[in-house]
């Protein structure tokens, strides 16, 4: 049985992460592990501010810590309830060590990691992709799905292909992980900086490889700057599309 890892901040658990995790686990028959990273230095308030502004700082900190623990416990219980109602296999892990280090370690033993694009395990807000997500993707040990703010059923899948082995590997992993849900319309999108816009790197091998998994998949190539062309291509249907890349 595959193991999917859904990552949560217990203070503000992502409803989107939970929805995607439950849906994907149910459709593939995977076991879902809810990983709640309760990093011991992470609080919803500033300890320094409390010490500066309250004479009874110890009492205030104790009271606020208790509220924080209640929030985290409630998030775990909601995860358990949702998974049980969905009828999937599930478990919970709560880790109080450094969030990024522990998540990278947990990823070694997972088949897929699911995390919200805005996750940062900090009181301070960041725009996506957060520094936490950037650092995670540098050294993650399993495929990851970075989910948007709101859940929606994907209507198609696009494979971003630049001729690299990692791009091919990403398609392999998608086909292995989601063998039961390969019915979505699929397309391979390639961008070249110059040259023949119809040319696909290793085109013969690539088309043969993709069509073994996705017989009806199409191929599209563009010429130009990849960052711009990819955004232009994805933007019209971004909310309804699963994007796979190495």
MDAnalysis code that builds the backbone (N, CA, C; Angstrom):
import MDAnalysis as mda
import numpy as np

u = mda.Universe.empty(738, n_residues=246, atom_resindex=np.repeat(np.arange(246), 3), trajectory=True)
u.add_TopologyAttr("name", ["N", "CA", "C"] * 246)
u.add_TopologyAttr("resid", np.arange(1, 247))
u.add_TopologyAttr("resname", ["UNK", "UNK", "UNK", "UNK", "UNK", "UNK", "UNK", "UNK", "UNK", "UNK", "UNK", "UNK", "UNK", "UNK", "UNK", "UNK", "UNK", "UNK", "UNK", "UNK", "UNK", "UNK", "UNK", "UNK", "UNK", "UNK", "UNK", "UNK", "UNK", "UNK", "UNK", "UNK", "UNK", "UNK", "UNK", "UNK", "UNK", "UNK", "UNK", "UNK", "UNK", "UNK", "UNK", "UNK", "UNK", "UNK", "UNK", "UNK", "UNK", "UNK", "UNK", "UNK", "UNK", "UNK", "UNK", "UNK", "UNK", "UNK", "UNK", "UNK", "UNK", "UNK", "UNK", "UNK", "UNK", "UNK", "UNK", "UNK", "UNK", "UNK", "UNK", "UNK", "UNK", "UNK", "UNK", "UNK", "UNK", "UNK", "UNK", "UNK", "UNK", "UNK", "UNK", "UNK", "UNK", "UNK", "UNK", "UNK", "UNK", "UNK", "UNK", "UNK", "UNK", "UNK", "UNK", "UNK", "UNK", "UNK", "UNK", "UNK", "UNK", "UNK", "UNK", "UNK", "UNK", "UNK", "UNK", "UNK", "UNK", "UNK", "UNK", "UNK", "UNK", "UNK", "UNK", "UNK", "UNK", "UNK", "UNK", "UNK", "UNK", "UNK", "UNK", "UNK", "UNK", "UNK", "UNK", "UNK", "UNK", "UNK", "UNK", "UNK", "UNK", "UNK", "UNK", "UNK", "UNK", "UNK", "UNK", "UNK", "UNK", "UNK", "UNK", "UNK", "UNK", "UNK", "UNK", "UNK", "UNK", "UNK", "UNK", "UNK", "UNK", "UNK", "UNK", "UNK", "UNK", "UNK", "UNK", "UNK", "UNK", "UNK", "UNK", "UNK", "UNK", "UNK", "UNK", "UNK", "UNK", "UNK", "UNK", "UNK", "UNK", "UNK", "UNK", "UNK", "UNK", "UNK", "UNK", "UNK", "UNK", "UNK", "UNK", "UNK", "UNK", "UNK", "UNK", "UNK", "UNK", "UNK", "UNK", "UNK", "UNK", "UNK", "UNK", "UNK", "UNK", "UNK", "UNK", "UNK", "UNK", "UNK", "UNK", "UNK", "UNK", "UNK", "UNK", "UNK", "UNK", "UNK", "UNK", "UNK", "UNK", "UNK", "UNK", "UNK", "UNK", "UNK", "UNK", "UNK", "UNK", "UNK", "UNK", "UNK", "UNK", "UNK", "UNK", "UNK", "UNK", "UNK", "UNK", "UNK", "UNK", "UNK", "UNK", "UNK", "UNK", "UNK", "UNK", "UNK", "UNK", "UNK", "UNK", "UNK", "UNK", "UNK"])
u.atoms.positions = np.array([
    [0.841, -1.202, 0.000],
    [0.000, 0.000, 0.000],
    [0.875, 1.250, 0.000],
    [0.563, 2.174, -0.879],
    [1.315, 3.419, -0.928],
    [1.070, 4.252, 0.333],
    [2.075, 5.062, 0.682],
    [1.940, 5.961, 1.833],
    [2.025, 7.401, 1.346],
    [0.913, 8.143, 1.564],
    [0.876, 9.557, 1.244],
    [1.034, 10.350, 2.536],
    [1.798, 11.418, 2.476],
    [2.101, 12.232, 3.649],
    [1.469, 13.606, 3.457],
    [0.467, 13.934, 4.287],
    [-0.170, 15.251, 4.249],
    [0.405, 16.089, 5.382],
    [0.923, 17.257, 5.048],
    [1.665, 18.080, 6.011],
    [0.807, 19.240, 6.490],
    [0.757, 19.414, 7.819],
    [-0.115, 20.439, 8.388],
    [0.592, 21.292, 9.433],
    [0.206, 22.559, 9.453],
    [0.491, 23.467, 10.548],
    [-0.729, 23.402, 11.460],
    [-0.561, 22.884, 12.672],
    [-1.690, 22.678, 13.562],
    [-2.408, 23.945, 13.983],
    [-1.742, 25.093, 13.881],
    [-2.381, 26.355, 14.234],
    [-3.349, 26.824, 13.151],
    [-3.028, 26.505, 11.910],
    [-3.876, 26.907, 10.789],
    [-3.854, 25.805, 9.729],
    [-4.454, 24.660, 10.024],
    [-4.422, 23.515, 9.102],
    [-5.079, 23.852, 7.769],
    [-4.413, 23.491, 6.700],
    [-4.906, 23.800, 5.362],
    [-6.056, 22.873, 4.966],
    [-7.233, 23.459, 4.740],
    [-8.383, 22.676, 4.290],
    [-8.125, 22.103, 2.902],
    [-7.383, 22.829, 2.083],
    [-7.076, 22.357, 0.740],
    [-6.177, 21.130, 0.774],
    [-5.147, 21.158, 1.635],
    [-4.270, 19.990, 1.779],
    [-5.073, 18.762, 2.178],
    [-5.955, 18.934, 3.144],
    [-6.754, 17.804, 3.617],
    [-7.666, 17.281, 2.518],
    [-8.315, 18.179, 1.785],
    [-9.234, 17.752, 0.729],
    [-8.503, 16.988, -0.373],
    [-7.368, 17.513, -0.817],
    [-6.594, 16.822, -1.860],
    [-6.058, 15.490, -1.338],
    [-5.561, 15.492, -0.106],
    [-4.965, 14.278, 0.448],
    [-5.991, 13.157, 0.567],
    [-7.163, 13.495, 1.071],
    [-8.218, 12.483, 1.232],
    [-8.680, 11.977, -0.128],
    [-8.896, 12.898, -1.066],
    [-9.365, 12.507, -2.396],
    [-8.363, 11.599, -3.101],
    [-7.088, 11.984, -3.077],
    [-6.062, 11.187, -3.756],
    [-5.852, 9.837, -3.080],
    [-5.904, 9.827, -1.751],
    [-5.735, 8.562, -1.024],
    [-6.888, 7.612, -1.317],
    [-8.078, 8.167, -1.383],
    [-9.262, 7.340, -1.639],
    [-9.243, 6.771, -3.055],
    [-8.866, 7.579, -4.032],
    [-8.895, 7.132, -5.429],
    [-7.783, 6.140, -5.751],
    [-6.701, 6.151, -4.952],
    [-5.569, 5.256, -5.219],
    [-5.431, 4.126, -4.195],
    [-6.255, 4.147, -3.152],
    [-6.157, 3.124, -2.123],
    [-4.923, 3.269, -1.260],
    [-4.410, 4.496, -1.138],
    [-3.194, 4.739, -0.365],
    [-3.493, 4.944, 1.114],
    [-2.497, 4.705, 1.939],
    [-2.570, 5.032, 3.365],
    [-2.170, 6.493, 3.529],
    [-2.951, 7.250, 4.285],
    [-2.681, 8.670, 4.474],
    [-2.169, 8.929, 5.891],
    [-0.957, 9.477, 5.965],
    [-0.384, 9.865, 7.250],
    [-0.451, 11.379, 7.384],
    [-1.145, 11.859, 8.406],
    [-1.204, 13.284, 8.681],
    [-0.010, 13.676, 9.535],
    [0.888, 14.483, 8.983],
    [2.086, 14.903, 9.697],
    [1.879, 16.319, 10.225],
    [1.776, 16.438, 11.535],
    [1.597, 17.730, 12.183],
    [2.926, 18.145, 12.792],
    [3.514, 19.182, 12.197],
    [4.837, 19.614, 12.608],
    [4.714, 20.654, 13.725],
    [4.675, 20.160, 14.954],
    [4.495, 21.013, 16.140],
    [5.848, 21.480, 16.676],
    [6.576, 22.193, 15.833],
    [7.919, 22.644, 16.191],
    [7.908, 23.367, 17.545],
    [8.812, 22.974, 18.440],
    [8.753, 23.446, 19.822],
    [8.987, 24.946, 19.966],
    [9.671, 25.588, 19.015],
    [9.931, 27.035, 19.120],
    [8.850, 27.868, 18.419],
    [7.909, 27.215, 17.765],
    [6.893, 27.909, 16.976],
    [5.635, 28.134, 17.814],
    [5.307, 29.387, 18.040],
    [4.109, 29.762, 18.784],
    [3.281, 30.741, 17.960],
    [2.066, 30.973, 18.377],
    [1.207, 31.935, 17.682],
    [1.460, 33.358, 18.163],
    [2.301, 33.526, 19.142],
    [2.559, 34.839, 19.726],
    [4.070, 35.045, 19.892],
    [4.453, 36.273, 20.180],
    [5.862, 36.611, 20.392],
    [6.203, 36.545, 21.876],
    [7.088, 35.632, 22.236],
    [7.514, 35.510, 23.633],
    [8.211, 36.802, 24.075],
    [9.035, 37.373, 23.217],
    [9.751, 38.606, 23.546],
    [8.784, 39.729, 23.880],
    [7.729, 39.837, 23.094],
    [6.732, 40.885, 23.323],
    [6.026, 40.695, 24.660],
    [5.717, 39.457, 24.995],
    [5.040, 39.182, 26.271],
    [5.950, 39.561, 27.439],
    [7.215, 39.196, 27.361],
    [8.165, 39.489, 28.441],
    [8.327, 41.001, 28.632],
    [8.328, 41.735, 27.524],
    [8.502, 43.182, 27.588],
    [7.286, 43.897, 28.152],
    [6.091, 43.350, 27.919],
    [4.875, 44.100, 28.220],
    [4.054, 43.593, 29.407],
    [4.457, 42.472, 30.011],
    [3.672, 41.925, 31.121],
    [4.582, 41.631, 32.314],
    [4.146, 42.086, 33.474],
    [4.905, 41.782, 34.691],
    [4.774, 40.301, 35.039],
    [3.586, 39.741, 34.794],
    [3.346, 38.322, 35.061],
    [3.530, 37.512, 33.778],
    [4.674, 37.740, 33.105],
    [4.910, 37.130, 31.800],
    [4.818, 35.609, 31.825],
    [5.339, 34.985, 32.900],
    [5.310, 33.521, 32.972],
    [3.881, 32.985, 32.941],
    [2.999, 33.648, 33.658],
    [1.597, 33.213, 33.698],
    [0.933, 33.405, 32.337],
    [1.213, 34.536, 31.702],
    [0.628, 34.808, 30.391],
    [1.122, 33.791, 29.367],
    [2.416, 33.515, 29.369],
    [2.987, 32.539, 28.430],
    [2.374, 31.157, 28.659],
    [2.225, 30.769, 29.909],
    [1.623, 29.463, 30.209],
    [0.199, 29.385, 29.676],
    [-0.545, 30.470, 29.843],
    [-1.935, 30.499, 29.381],
    [-2.009, 30.447, 27.848],
    [-1.153, 31.190, 27.196],
    [-1.142, 31.199, 25.732],
    [-0.655, 29.874, 25.156],
    [0.308, 29.257, 25.834],
    [0.777, 27.944, 25.397],
    [-0.340, 26.913, 25.462],
    [-1.146, 27.008, 26.495],
    [-2.274, 26.080, 26.633],
    [-3.265, 26.262, 25.484],
    [-3.521, 27.506, 25.120],
    [-4.421, 27.760, 23.987],
    [-3.826, 27.217, 22.689],
    [-2.528, 27.380, 22.537],
    [-1.868, 26.856, 21.344],
    [-1.999, 25.332, 21.261],
    [-1.804, 24.676, 22.381],
    [-1.913, 23.215, 22.398],
    [-3.337, 22.763, 22.065],
    [-4.315, 23.524, 22.521],
    [-5.712, 23.184, 22.218],
    [-5.994, 23.322, 20.724],
    [-5.420, 24.358, 20.092],
    [-5.599, 24.538, 18.656],
    [-4.998, 23.360, 17.892],
    [-3.798, 22.973, 18.291],
    [-3.135, 21.872, 17.602],
    [-3.878, 20.559, 17.804],
    [-4.373, 20.333, 18.989],
    [-5.123, 19.099, 19.279],
    [-6.420, 19.061, 18.468],
    [-7.085, 20.200, 18.341],
    [-8.331, 20.265, 17.579],
    [-8.081, 19.960, 16.102],
    [-6.954, 20.436, 15.574],
    [-6.615, 20.173, 14.173],
    [-6.401, 18.681, 13.933],
    [-5.734, 18.021, 14.857],
    [-5.493, 16.586, 14.736],
    [-6.811, 15.822, 14.781],
    [-7.694, 16.199, 15.696],
    [-8.983, 15.513, 15.816],
    [-9.821, 15.688, 14.558],
    [-9.753, 16.867, 13.956],
    [-10.517, 17.093, 12.724],
    [-9.972, 16.233, 11.587],
    [-8.658, 16.097, 11.522],
    [-8.045, 15.217, 10.526],
    [-8.533, 13.787, 10.705],
    [-8.498, 13.306, 11.943],
    [-8.943, 11.941, 12.223],
    [-10.407, 11.740, 11.808],
    [-11.238, 12.680, 12.172],
    [-12.670, 12.590, 11.865],
    [-12.918, 12.571, 10.361],
    [-12.238, 13.450, 9.635],
    [-12.429, 13.534, 8.187],
    [-11.990, 12.246, 7.491],
    [-10.841, 11.713, 7.897],
    [-10.338, 10.473, 7.290],
    [-11.252, 9.292, 7.600],
    [-11.724, 9.219, 8.828],
    [-12.613, 8.121, 9.216],
    [-13.914, 8.172, 8.420],
    [-14.460, 9.369, 8.252],
    [-15.705, 9.509, 7.494],
    [-15.505, 9.176, 6.021],
    [-14.292, 9.417, 5.503],
    [-14.003, 9.108, 4.103],
    [-13.727, 7.621, 3.888],
    [-13.513, 6.877, 4.978],
    [-13.278, 5.441, 4.879],
    [-11.914, 5.069, 4.348],
    [-10.898, 5.913, 4.595],
    [-9.547, 5.605, 4.121],
    [-8.670, 5.135, 5.281],
    [-7.568, 4.490, 4.938],
    [-6.581, 4.090, 5.942],
    [-5.763, 5.329, 6.324],
    [-5.601, 5.573, 7.632],
    [-4.915, 6.791, 8.044],
    [-4.136, 6.592, 9.338],
    [-3.229, 7.517, 9.590],
    [-2.485, 7.572, 10.844],
    [-2.061, 9.012, 11.067],
    [-1.583, 9.301, 12.278],
    [-1.163, 10.659, 12.628],
    [0.236, 10.626, 13.218],
    [1.066, 11.581, 12.809],
    [2.379, 11.777, 13.411],
    [2.473, 13.224, 13.877],
    [2.892, 13.414, 15.134],
    [3.116, 14.764, 15.657],
    [4.585, 14.872, 16.032],
    [5.262, 15.867, 15.455],
    [6.701, 15.997, 15.647],
    [7.024, 17.387, 16.166],
    [7.794, 17.447, 17.248],
    [8.122, 18.730, 17.870],
    [9.526, 19.232, 17.528],
    [10.242, 18.517, 16.676],
    [11.580, 18.951, 16.296],
    [11.508, 20.013, 15.192],
    [12.655, 20.401, 14.651],
    [12.700, 21.431, 13.618],
    [11.909, 20.969, 12.393],
    [10.917, 21.749, 11.997],
    [9.936, 21.321, 10.998],
    [10.567, 20.908, 9.673],
    [11.417, 21.739, 9.113],
    [11.982, 21.454, 7.796],
    [12.840, 20.196, 7.811],
    [13.675, 20.043, 8.825],
    [14.541, 18.863, 8.919],
    [13.713, 17.592, 9.045],
    [12.697, 17.629, 9.886],
    [11.883, 16.436, 10.104],
    [11.070, 16.071, 8.872],
    [10.585, 17.094, 8.172],
    [9.800, 16.817, 6.976],
    [10.655, 16.177, 5.890],
    [11.866, 16.663, 5.714],
    [12.765, 16.049, 4.739],
    [13.060, 14.599, 5.111],
    [13.226, 14.348, 6.397],
    [13.499, 12.984, 6.852],
    [12.285, 12.084, 6.625],
    [11.104, 12.572, 6.952],
    [9.877, 11.789, 6.752],
    [9.670, 11.464, 5.270],
    [10.098, 12.370, 4.397],
    [9.864, 12.169, 2.968],
    [10.625, 10.964, 2.411],
    [11.666, 10.548, 3.106],
    [12.428, 9.369, 2.662],
    [11.525, 8.141, 2.616],
    [10.580, 8.072, 3.541],
    [9.762, 6.868, 3.706],
    [8.337, 7.046, 3.191],
    [8.109, 8.063, 2.377],
    [6.782, 8.312, 1.818],
    [6.810, 8.163, 0.301],
    [5.669, 7.835, -0.269],
    [5.548, 7.762, -1.725],
    [5.158, 9.108, -2.324],
    [4.481, 9.935, -1.528],
    [4.030, 11.234, -2.015],
    [3.836, 12.165, -0.831],
    [4.229, 13.431, -1.008],
    [4.036, 14.453, 0.020],
    [3.060, 15.486, -0.520],
    [2.097, 15.876, 0.311],
    [1.073, 16.852, -0.078],
    [1.140, 18.026, 0.893],
    [1.329, 19.232, 0.362],
    [1.505, 20.399, 1.228],
    [0.957, 21.644, 0.542],
    [0.436, 22.556, 1.346],
    [-0.109, 23.810, 0.841],
    [1.008, 24.716, 0.349],
    [0.771, 25.419, -0.739],
    [1.789, 26.289, -1.330],
    [2.181, 27.448, -0.431],
    [1.329, 27.792, 0.556],
    [1.612, 28.922, 1.445],
    [2.190, 28.493, 2.786],
    [2.448, 27.208, 2.969],
    [2.934, 26.713, 4.263],
    [4.314, 27.288, 4.558],
    [4.479, 27.818, 5.791],
    [5.804, 28.335, 6.170],
    [6.148, 28.100, 7.639],
    [5.188, 27.612, 8.445],
    [5.418, 27.305, 9.856],
    [6.048, 28.500, 10.580],
    [5.377, 29.611, 10.416],
    [5.831, 30.857, 11.033],
    [4.622, 31.751, 11.280],
    [4.745, 32.652, 12.251],
    [3.691, 33.629, 12.490],
    [3.618, 34.666, 11.376],
    [4.690, 34.812, 10.637],
    [4.781, 35.864, 9.629],
    [4.308, 35.346, 8.272],
    [3.520, 36.152, 7.587],
    [2.971, 35.750, 6.300],
    [3.986, 35.965, 5.190],
    [3.922, 35.067, 4.196],
    [4.767, 35.162, 3.005],
    [3.907, 34.863, 1.785],
    [4.303, 35.437, 0.672],
    [3.649, 35.066, -0.568],
    [4.232, 33.770, -1.094],
    [3.434, 32.963, -1.802],
    [3.940, 31.697, -2.339],
    [4.837, 31.920, -3.548],
    [5.827, 31.062, -3.768],
    [6.232, 29.962, -2.874],
    [7.036, 30.502, -1.699],
    [6.735, 30.034, -0.506],
    [7.419, 30.508, 0.694],
    [8.850, 29.984, 0.740],
    [9.638, 30.580, 1.617],
    [11.015, 30.108, 1.779],
    [11.037, 28.668, 2.254],
    [10.067, 28.295, 3.092],
    [9.971, 26.914, 3.580],
    [9.775, 25.955, 2.402],
    [8.865, 26.282, 1.503],
    [8.601, 25.422, 0.351],
    [9.829, 25.353, -0.558],
    [10.488, 26.480, -0.769],
    [11.690, 26.493, -1.612],
    [12.767, 25.577, -1.043],
    [13.003, 25.678, 0.269],
    [14.037, 24.856, 0.907],
    [13.640, 23.381, 0.901],
    [12.363, 23.109, 1.083],
    [11.882, 21.729, 1.071],
    [12.139, 21.071, -0.284],
    [11.796, 21.763, -1.357],
    [11.909, 21.173, -2.691],
    [13.347, 20.979, -3.139],
    [14.281, 21.676, -2.502],
    [15.687, 21.491, -2.849],
    [16.185, 20.095, -2.488],
    [15.606, 19.509, -1.449],
    [16.197, 18.274, -0.920],
    [15.144, 17.254, -0.507],
    [13.991, 17.285, -1.136],
    [12.928, 16.340, -0.785],
    [13.257, 14.971, -1.375],
    [12.785, 13.918, -0.713],
    [13.150, 12.556, -1.106],
    [11.991, 11.762, -1.697],
    [10.901, 12.442, -2.045],
    [9.774, 11.779, -2.700],
    [9.043, 12.824, -3.540],
    [8.180, 12.389, -4.452],
    [7.383, 13.363, -5.214],
    [6.513, 14.202, -4.279],
    [6.201, 15.426, -4.694],
    [5.380, 16.319, -3.878],
    [4.281, 16.944, -4.725],
    [3.130, 17.123, -4.100],
    [2.064, 17.908, -4.713],
    [1.926, 19.187, -3.905],
    [2.152, 20.321, -4.559],
    [1.983, 21.622, -3.925],
    [0.582, 22.093, -4.283],
    [-0.304, 22.152, -3.298],
    [-1.720, 22.382, -3.589],
    [-2.077, 23.860, -3.512],
    [-3.074, 24.288, -4.300],
    [-3.541, 25.671, -4.268],
    [-4.413, 25.928, -3.041],
    [-4.930, 27.154, -2.949],
    [-5.702, 27.546, -1.773],
    [-7.023, 26.797, -1.648],
    [-7.635, 26.489, -2.777],
    [-8.948, 25.846, -2.763],
    [-8.923, 24.553, -3.577],
    [-9.639, 23.552, -3.067],
    [-9.682, 22.252, -3.745],
    [-10.594, 22.304, -4.962],
    [-10.155, 21.670, -6.036],
    [-11.017, 21.444, -7.200],
    [-10.540, 20.177, -7.889],
    [-11.458, 19.397, -8.413],
    [-11.092, 18.167, -9.105],
    [-10.338, 18.510, -10.387],
    [-9.136, 17.966, -10.587],
    [-8.414, 18.243, -11.839],
    [-9.148, 17.650, -13.030],
    [-9.178, 18.406, -14.110],
    [-9.858, 17.964, -15.324],
    [-8.876, 17.512, -16.398],
    [-7.593, 17.826, -16.204],
    [-6.579, 17.412, -17.167],
    [-5.221, 17.434, -16.480],
    [-4.233, 16.862, -17.142],
    [-2.871, 16.857, -16.608],
    [-1.912, 17.295, -17.709],
    [-0.962, 18.138, -17.351],
    [0.047, 18.573, -18.313],
    [1.424, 18.215, -17.767],
    [2.250, 17.641, -18.619],
    [3.612, 17.283, -18.259],
    [4.551, 18.317, -18.880],
    [5.253, 19.080, -18.040],
    [6.230, 20.040, -18.542],
    [7.519, 19.284, -18.834],
    [7.967, 19.368, -20.073],
    [9.110, 18.564, -20.524],
    [10.163, 19.456, -21.156],
    [11.398, 19.360, -20.658],
    [12.512, 20.141, -21.203],
    [13.643, 19.254, -21.719],
    [13.367, 17.983, -21.851],
    [14.381, 17.059, -22.340],
    [15.252, 16.463, -21.255],
    [15.044, 16.861, -20.002],
    [15.893, 16.381, -18.910],
    [15.397, 15.047, -18.362],
    [16.308, 14.235, -17.808],
    [15.893, 12.982, -17.173],
    [14.905, 13.205, -16.036],
    [15.046, 14.321, -15.303],
    [14.141, 14.557, -14.174],
    [12.715, 14.784, -14.649],
    [12.542, 15.374, -15.827],
    [11.199, 15.573, -16.368],
    [10.550, 14.240, -16.725],
    [11.353, 13.328, -17.300],
    [10.846, 11.990, -17.628],
    [10.530, 11.223, -16.347],
    [11.397, 11.357, -15.356],
    [11.195, 10.667, -14.087],
    [9.900, 11.136, -13.417],
    [9.609, 12.420, -13.524],
    [8.376, 12.941, -12.930],
    [7.148, 12.289, -13.560],
    [7.183, 12.074, -14.862],
    [6.057, 11.410, -15.544],
    [5.950, 9.957, -15.083],
    [7.096, 9.302, -14.945],
    [7.092, 7.916, -14.444],
    [6.427, 7.848, -13.082],
    [6.840, 8.723, -12.178],
    [6.310, 8.697, -10.825],
    [4.822, 9.007, -10.803],
    [4.389, 9.933, -11.637],
    [2.956, 10.225, -11.717],
    [2.183, 8.984, -12.148],
    [2.693, 8.294, -13.162],
    [1.988, 7.112, -13.662],
    [1.967, 5.985, -12.626],
    [3.043, 5.851, -11.844],
    [3.083, 4.811, -10.817],
    [2.142, 5.140, -9.659],
    [2.173, 6.392, -9.222],
    [1.391, 6.796, -8.055],
    [-0.099, 6.813, -8.339],
    [-0.460, 7.233, -9.549],
    [-1.874, 7.417, -9.860],
    [-2.329, 6.485, -10.965],
    [-1.920, 5.227, -10.851],
    [-2.254, 4.236, -11.876],
    [-3.758, 4.061, -12.029],
    [-4.509, 4.336, -10.949],
    [-5.961, 4.164, -11.024],
    [-6.692, 5.381, -11.533],
    [-5.981, 6.493, -11.724],
    [-6.653, 7.722, -12.152],
    [-5.948, 8.318, -13.373],
    [-5.571, 7.462, -14.305],
    [-4.844, 7.929, -15.481],
    [-5.785, 8.284, -16.626],
    [-7.063, 8.431, -16.347],
    [-8.020, 8.685, -17.415],
    [-8.123, 10.157, -17.780],
    [-7.458, 11.053, -17.038],
    [-7.528, 12.476, -17.348],
    [-6.869, 12.758, -18.698],
    [-7.424, 13.675, -19.487],
    [-6.743, 14.092, -20.727],
    [-5.343, 14.604, -20.406],
    [-4.354, 14.195, -21.191],
    [-2.963, 14.542, -20.891],
    [-2.297, 15.205, -22.087],
    [-1.375, 16.123, -21.773],
    [-0.600, 16.775, -22.822],
    [0.809, 17.043, -22.320],
    [1.782, 16.876, -23.216],
    [3.171, 17.197, -22.924],
    [3.467, 18.566, -23.521],
    [3.989, 19.474, -22.692],
    [4.284, 20.833, -23.157],
    [5.778, 21.086, -23.055],
    [6.360, 21.543, -24.158],
    [7.812, 21.745, -24.234],
    [8.103, 23.145, -24.756],
    [9.094, 23.804, -24.148],
    [9.506, 25.132, -24.604],
    [10.984, 25.096, -24.982],
    [11.285, 25.592, -26.177],
    [12.670, 25.716, -26.626],
    [12.993, 27.199, -26.793],
    [14.198, 27.583, -26.422],
    [14.589, 28.986, -26.543],
    [14.722, 29.413, -27.997],
    [15.098, 28.483, -28.859],
    [15.241, 28.815, -30.274],
    [15.117, 27.536, -31.091],
    [15.042, 27.706, -32.399],
    [14.993, 26.536, -33.266],
    [13.582, 26.174, -33.675],
    [13.439, 24.987, -34.202],
    [12.165, 24.494, -34.715],
    [11.170, 24.318, -33.564],
    [10.047, 25.042, -33.596],
    [9.079, 24.967, -32.505],
    [8.371, 23.614, -32.457],
    [8.464, 22.852, -33.556],
    [7.827, 21.542, -33.575],
    [8.743, 20.450, -33.012],
    [9.986, 20.799, -32.756],
    [10.960, 19.794, -32.318],
    [10.813, 19.487, -30.836],
    [10.671, 18.186, -30.489],
    [10.615, 17.713, -29.114],
    [11.918, 16.972, -28.829],
    [12.677, 17.347, -27.809],
    [13.923, 16.619, -27.500],
    [13.668, 15.128, -27.336],
    [14.504, 14.321, -28.003],
    [14.324, 12.861, -27.970],
    [12.888, 12.485, -28.325],
    [12.362, 13.177, -29.321],
    [10.938, 13.052, -29.644],
    [10.448, 11.631, -29.848],
    [11.194, 10.808, -30.597],
    [10.763, 9.431, -30.864],
    [10.628, 8.637, -29.570],
    [11.666, 8.708, -28.725],
    [11.635, 7.965, -27.465],
    [10.556, 8.519, -26.525],
    [10.454, 9.842, -26.487],
    [9.515, 10.480, -25.570],
    [8.074, 10.145, -25.928],
    [7.740, 10.223, -27.179],
    [6.362, 9.936, -27.589],
    [6.009, 8.471, -27.352],
    [6.955, 7.596, -27.648],
    [6.727, 6.177, -27.391],
    [6.529, 5.920, -25.903],
    [7.364, 6.554, -25.076],
    [7.288, 6.399, -23.615],
    [5.954, 6.909, -23.071],
    [5.574, 8.106, -23.444],
    [4.347, 8.708, -22.912],
    [3.115, 7.938, -23.362],
    [3.090, 7.517, -24.621],
    [1.895, 6.849, -25.134],
    [1.688, 5.450, -24.554],
    [2.715, 4.888, -23.971],
    [2.519, 3.607, -23.285],
    [1.665, 3.792, -22.026],
    [1.826, 4.932, -21.385],
    [1.058, 5.231, -20.167],
    [-0.222, 6.011, -20.467],
    [-0.122, 6.920, -21.424],
    [-1.242, 7.807, -21.743],
    [-1.440, 7.811, -23.264],
    [-2.157, 6.801, -23.767],
    [-2.273, 6.604, -25.226],
    [-2.805, 7.817, -25.976],
    [-3.663, 8.588, -25.348],
    [-4.267, 9.719, -26.058],
    [-3.560, 11.043, -25.837],
    [-2.389, 11.033, -25.202],
    [-1.699, 12.276, -24.858],
    [-1.256, 13.037, -26.105],
    [-1.388, 14.361, -26.030],
    [-0.930, 15.211, -27.117],
    [0.415, 15.829, -26.782],
    [1.054, 16.418, -27.779],
    [2.347, 17.082, -27.603],
    [2.255, 18.489, -28.173],
    [2.806, 19.450, -27.417],
    [2.809, 20.831, -27.885],
    [4.164, 21.452, -27.589],
    [4.725, 22.151, -28.577],
    [6.026, 22.791, -28.400],
    [5.921, 24.272, -28.746],
    [6.634, 25.094, -27.979],
    [6.693, 26.534, -28.223],
    [8.150, 26.975, -28.222],
    [8.400, 28.115, -28.851],
    [9.729, 28.705, -28.845],
    [9.684, 30.027, -28.087],
    [10.660, 30.239, -27.199],
    [10.691, 31.477, -26.441],
    [11.258, 31.265, -25.060],
    [10.992, 32.209, -24.159],
    [11.461, 32.124, -22.790],
    [10.529, 31.219, -21.991],
    [11.074, 30.161, -21.401],
    [10.246, 29.130, -20.759],
    [9.332, 29.713, -19.686],
    [9.879, 30.608, -18.827],
    [9.073, 31.169, -17.752],
    [7.819, 31.854, -18.250],
    [7.925, 32.591, -19.348],
    [6.776, 33.299, -19.906],
    [5.825, 32.349, -20.630],
    [6.384, 31.478, -21.454],
    [5.556, 30.586, -22.262],
    [4.755, 29.605, -21.400],
    [5.385, 29.101, -20.352],
    [4.688, 28.148, -19.480],
    [3.514, 28.824, -18.779],
    [3.736, 30.037, -18.272],
    [2.653, 30.764, -17.602],
    [1.515, 31.059, -18.571],
    [1.842, 31.489, -19.778],
    [0.809, 31.756, -20.779],
    [-0.006, 30.507, -21.093],
    [0.687, 29.390, -21.175],
    [0.028, 28.122, -21.505],
    [-0.884, 27.646, -20.375],
    [-0.406, 27.779, -19.141],
    [-1.147, 27.233, -18.006],
    [-2.280, 28.140, -17.522],
    [-2.127, 29.431, -17.684],
    [-3.016, 30.385, -17.031],
    [-4.508, 30.177, -17.318],
    [-4.930, 29.939, -18.558],
    [-6.370, 29.833, -18.829],
    [-7.089, 28.737, -18.053],
    [-6.384, 27.643, -17.739],
    [-7.041, 26.510, -17.063],
    [-6.295, 26.080, -15.825],
    [-5.548, 26.985, -15.203],
    [-4.670, 26.608, -14.089],
    [-5.414, 25.976, -12.923],
    [-6.639, 26.449, -12.653],
    [-7.392, 25.941, -11.501],
    [-7.958, 24.540, -11.731],
    [-7.925, 24.077, -12.973],
    [-8.521, 22.771, -13.281],
    [-7.484, 21.789, -13.813],
    [-6.203, 22.125, -13.674],
    [-5.156, 21.330, -14.303],
    [-4.141, 20.851, -13.282],
    [-3.707, 19.598, -13.387],
    [-2.596, 19.111, -12.577],
    [-1.325, 19.234, -13.408],
    [-0.326, 19.916, -12.860],
    [0.913, 20.177, -13.578],
    [2.010, 19.294, -12.999],
    [2.691, 18.554, -13.863],
    [3.732, 17.616, -13.425],
    [5.061, 18.060, -14.026],
    [6.078, 18.215, -13.165],
    [7.384, 18.640, -13.644],
    [8.496, 18.082, -12.783],
    [9.696, 18.020, -13.369],
    [10.861, 17.546, -12.655],
    [11.604, 18.686, -12.004],
])
